[in-house]
Amino acid sequence: MSARKTALVTAASAGLGAAIARVLALELGMGVTVNYSKNAERASALARELRDAWLSRRPTDALPPPTFHAIQADLSKKSEVVRLVEDAAAASGGRLDVVVSNVGWTRMRNFSDLDDGVDEDDWDRCFTVNVKSHLWLFHAARKWLEESNAREEGAAVFMSTASVAGCKPSGSSLPYAVTKAAQIHLIKSLAIISAPTIRVNCISPGVLLTDWGLSFPPERLGAVKEQNKLKRFATVDDVAEQVKTYVASKTVTGQNAVIDAGFSL
């Protein structure tokens, strides 16, 4: 009997990561490993939610039911990234077909104030989390994704969530914007390096009204909403649907989808 496809989603216990995990599990029928940094209770609750939702649907196909796991890892440390991939693959029956690298970091600063944008700790942590962690994750997962492609051509997918701040200078801080631009370029480079066996894409959301998005001052959120050509905010579900499209496609690679309600126009 064939096994179900499996996915690893990092920073997935809430917000965008959780929305992506729900789409992969409940719309594409994948087993999902939910990575988290600190909140074990929230990550375990999501894994249980996915399991219960799947069972309540009573699927009629002949495949065994998917499995859902929560695994802790600090993705700012390379050794932790490697351990996460090995543990996720082991928990998923020795396979990974889709990896969504959703982690990111910033510190709220005044983007227009250069004096507020030169803190070396901010730059170092932004480069580690927003650029290097995605590289480490891809490198660790590559062998599993190549095996996925060997089972089904075009099935292996590596996705990364960047930011519109990497496309249009803006956002929470200067180091965040610059490292998000570097992340997008990294993804395009990995798409070239890993072709033709692994498809690599990224998504750049605008401000999302998650817990993090709501940390912006209300007047700043109002200004962004006014600048958005659609006069509303994109949602985590909008972004998760684009992830679904990229995962389902067999021919899209090296692309960055901007989902920002028209902010960058």
C-alpha positions in Angstrom: 0.0 0.0 0.0 1.3 3.4 -0.9 2.1 5.9 1.9 0.7 9.4 2.1 2.9 12.3 1.3 4.3 14.2 4.3 5.3 17.8 5.0 7.4 19.7 7.5 6.3 23.2 8.3 8.5 25.4 10.5 7.3 28.0 12.9 3.9 26.4 12.5 2.2 26.4 15.9 0.1 29.6 15.1 -0.5 32.3 12.5 0.6 31.7 8.9 2.5 28.5 9.7 -0.7 26.9 11.2 -2.8 28.0 8.2 -0.3 26.4 5.9 -0.3 23.2 8.0 -4.1 23.0 7.8 -4.2 23.4 4.0 -1.5 20.7 3.5 -3.2 18.3 5.9 -6.9 18.9 5.2 -6.9 19.9 1.6 -4.0 18.0 0.2 -4.2 15.0 2.6 -0.6 15.1 3.8 0.8 14.1 7.1 2.4 17.2 8.8 5.1 17.8 11.2 4.5 21.0 13.1 7.7 22.7 14.2 7.7 25.1 17.1 10.3 27.0 19.1 8.8 27.5 22.6 5.0 26.9 22.8 4.8 23.1 23.0 1.1 23.2 24.2 0.0 25.2 21.2 1.9 23.1 18.7 0.6 19.8 20.2 -3.0 21.3 20.1 -2.6 22.0 16.4 -1.4 18.4 15.8 -4.4 17.1 17.7 -6.7 19.5 15.8 -5.5 18.2 12.4 -5.8 14.6 13.6 -9.3 15.1 14.8 -10.4 17.0 11.7 -9.0 14.3 9.5 -10.8 11.5 11.4 -14.1 13.4 11.4 -14.0 13.5 7.6 -13.9 9.7 7.2 -11.9 9.6 4.0 -12.8 6.9 1.6 -9.4 6.4 -0.1 -7.4 3.2 0.6 -4.3 5.0 1.9 -3.5 4.8 5.6 -4.4 7.9 7.6 -1.8 10.7 7.8 0.1 11.3 11.0 0.7 14.6 12.7 3.5 15.5 15.0 4.9 18.5 16.9 8.7 18.8 17.1 10.6 21.5 18.9 13.7 23.1 17.3 15.5 26.4 17.5 16.1 27.2 13.9 18.7 29.9 14.6 21.1 27.0 15.3 22.3 24.8 12.4 22.6 21.7 14.5 18.9 22.1 15.6 17.8 22.4 12.0 19.6 19.2 11.1 18.0 17.4 14.0 14.6 18.7 13.2 14.7 17.3 9.6 16.0 13.9 10.8 13.3 13.7 13.5 10.5 14.8 11.1 11.5 12.3 8.5 11.7 9.5 11.1 8.3 10.5 12.6 6.8 10.5 9.0 7.9 7.0 8.1 11.2 7.9 6.5 10.0 10.5 4.0 9.5 14.2 3.4 7.8 15.4 0.2 7.2 19.1 1.1 9.1 21.4 3.3 7.8 24.9 4.1 10.4 27.1 5.7 8.3 29.7 7.5 10.6 31.0 10.2 11.5 34.7 10.4 12.7 37.3 12.8 12.7 41.0 13.2 12.8 43.7 15.9 10.4 46.6 15.6 12.4 49.7 14.5 11.9 53.0 12.7 12.7 52.0 9.1 13.3 55.6 8.0 15.7 56.4 10.9 19.2 55.2 9.8 20.5 55.6 13.4 17.9 53.1 14.4 18.9 50.7 11.7 22.5 50.0 12.4 22.3 47.8 15.5 24.7 44.9 14.8 22.7 42.4 16.9 19.7 43.1 14.8 21.6 42.6 11.6 23.3 39.4 12.8 20.1 37.8 14.0 18.2 38.8 10.9 20.8 37.2 8.6 20.9 34.1 10.7 17.1 33.5 10.9 15.9 35.2 7.6 18.6 33.8 5.3 20.9 31.2 6.8 18.2 29.1 8.5 16.4 28.6 5.2 19.7 27.5 3.6 20.4 25.1 6.4 16.9 23.6 6.2 17.1 23.1 2.5 20.5 21.5 2.7 19.4 19.1 5.5 16.1 18.2 3.7 17.6 17.8 0.2 18.2 14.1 0.3 14.6 13.4 1.5 13.2 15.7 -1.2 15.3 14.0 -3.9 13.9 10.6 -2.8 10.4 12.1 -3.1 11.0 13.2 -6.6 12.3 9.7 -7.4 9.0 8.3 -6.3 7.0 10.8 -8.2 8.5 13.3 -10.6 7.7 16.9 -9.6 6.4 16.0 -6.2 9.3 17.4 -4.2 8.7 21.0 -3.0 10.7 23.4 -0.9 8.8 26.6 0.0 9.9 29.6 1.9 7.9 32.6 3.3 9.6 35.9 2.8 8.0 39.3 2.9 7.0 42.2 0.7 9.6 44.1 2.6 12.1 42.1 0.5 10.6 43.4 -2.7 9.8 47.0 -1.7 12.0 48.7 0.9 9.7 48.9 3.9 8.6 47.1 7.0 9.6 46.7 10.6 13.3 47.5 10.2 16.1 48.0 7.7 17.9 44.7 8.5 14.6 42.9 8.1 14.0 44.3 4.6 17.5 43.7 3.4 17.6 40.1 4.7 14.2 39.3 3.2 15.5 40.5 -0.2 18.5 38.2 0.3 16.1 35.3 1.3 14.2 35.7 -2.0 17.5 35.7 -4.0 18.6 32.6 -2.0 15.3 30.8 -3.0 15.8 31.6 -6.7 19.4 30.4 -6.4 18.4 27.1 -4.8 15.8 26.6 -7.5 18.6 26.6 -10.0 20.9 24.5 -7.9 18.3 21.8 -7.2 16.7 21.6 -10.6 15.3 19.4 -12.0 14.5 17.2 -9.0 13.2 19.8 -6.4 10.9 22.7 -7.1 11.8 25.7 -4.9 9.5 28.8 -4.5 8.7 31.5 -2.1 5.9 33.8 -1.1 6.1 37.4 0.1 3.1 38.5 2.1 2.3 42.0 3.0 1.3 42.8 6.6 -0.9 40.0 8.0 -3.0 40.6 11.0 -1.4 37.8 13.0 -0.1 38.4 16.6 3.1 39.7 15.0 1.3 42.0 12.5 -0.8 43.4 15.3 2.3 44.4 17.1 2.6 47.4 14.7 1.1 50.6 16.2 -2.5 51.1 15.1 -1.6 54.3 13.2 1.0 52.4 11.2 -1.4 49.6 10.3 -3.9 52.2 9.2 -1.3 53.9 7.0 -0.4 50.5 5.4 -4.1 49.7 4.8 -4.6 53.0 3.1 -1.6 52.4 0.9 -2.8 48.9 0.0 -4.6 49.4 -3.4 -7.4 47.0 -2.3 -7.9 48.9 1.0 -7.7 45.7 3.0 -5.1 43.3 4.3 -4.1 40.0 2.8 -4.9 37.1 5.2 -3.1 34.0 6.3 -5.6 31.9 4.3 -4.7 33.9 1.1 -1.1 33.0 1.6 -1.8 29.3 2.5 -3.9 29.0 -0.7 -0.9 30.1 -2.7 1.3 27.6 -1.0 -1.3 25.0 -2.0 -1.0 26.1 -5.6 2.7 25.9 -5.6 2.7 22.5 -4.0 0.1 21.1 -6.4 1.9 22.4 -9.5 4.5 20.3 -11.2 6.2 23.0 -13.2 6.5 26.2 -11.2 10.0 26.8 -9.7 12.1 29.8 -8.8 9.1 32.1 -8.3 8.2 34.6 -5.6 4.5 35.3 -5.2 3.7 38.7 -3.7 0.4 38.7 -1.7 0.0 42.2 -0.3 -3.4 43.6 -1.4 -1.5 45.9 -3.7 0.9 47.5 -1.2 3.9 47.2 -3.5 2.3 48.5 -6.7 
